[in-house]
């Protein structure tokens, strides 16, 4: 009996492995471009907030004079008024 000729298979080369490009871990990658908001400084380095209690304004010369005249008038009229 004639043996059938052996089947010749073409050599099967395994398909080339396609690796997805490996992105480096995030902390090694280049930093993302800044979104252009200026960097916020930590609060205690920022300019001090306006004081909640603002000192009373220094009286102008005219106000001081009027006040003094008013005191004089009160004293003259027998009431010992003083602003202090």
C-alpha positions in Angstrom: 0.0 0.0 0.0 1.3 3.3 -1.0 1.5 5.6 2.0 0.1 9.0 1.2 2.7 11.7 1.0 3.1 13.4 4.4 1.3 16.6 4.5 3.8 19.5 4.5 2.5 22.3 6.6 4.1 25.6 6.0 6.0 26.5 9.2 3.6 28.6 11.3 5.5 31.6 12.5 3.7 32.8 15.6 2.1 36.2 15.0 4.4 39.0 16.1 3.4 40.2 19.5 2.2 43.7 19.2 2.9 45.4 22.5 0.9 48.6 23.1 3.4 51.4 23.7 4.2 51.4 27.4 3.5 54.8 28.8 5.9 55.4 31.7 4.4 55.7 35.2 2.8 59.0 35.7 5.4 60.5 38.1 8.1 59.8 35.5 6.2 61.4 32.7 6.8 65.0 31.8 4.6 67.3 33.9 1.4 68.4 32.1 1.5 71.9 30.7 0.3 74.4 33.2 -3.2 75.5 32.8 -2.1 79.0 33.3 -3.7 80.1 36.4 -0.9 81.8 38.4 0.2 79.6 41.3 -1.8 80.3 44.5 0.5 81.2 47.3 -0.3 79.6 50.7 -2.6 81.8 52.6 -0.1 82.8 55.3 2.2 84.2 52.7 -0.4 86.2 50.9 -1.0 89.8 51.7 -2.6 90.1 55.1 -6.4 90.4 55.1 -7.8 93.8 56.0 -8.1 94.1 59.7 -11.6 93.4 61.0 -11.2 96.1 63.5 -10.0 99.2 61.7 -8.6 101.8 64.1 -10.8 104.9 64.4 -9.8 107.6 61.8 -7.5 110.3 63.2 -9.7 113.3 63.6 -8.9 116.2 61.3 -7.8 119.5 62.8 -11.3 120.9 62.1 -13.0 118.0 63.8 -10.7 118.3 66.8 -11.3 122.1 67.0 -15.1 121.6 66.8 -14.9 118.9 69.5 -12.8 121.2 71.7 -15.2 124.1 71.2 -18.1 121.8 72.1 -16.3 120.8 75.3 -15.6 124.4 76.1 -19.3 125.2 75.6 -20.4 122.3 77.8 -18.0 123.3 80.5 -19.2 126.9 80.3 -22.7 125.8 80.7 -22.0 123.9 83.9 -21.9 120.4 82.5 -18.5 118.8 82.9 -18.6 117.0 79.7 -15.5 115.3 78.4 -15.1 112.8 75.6 -12.4 110.8 77.3 
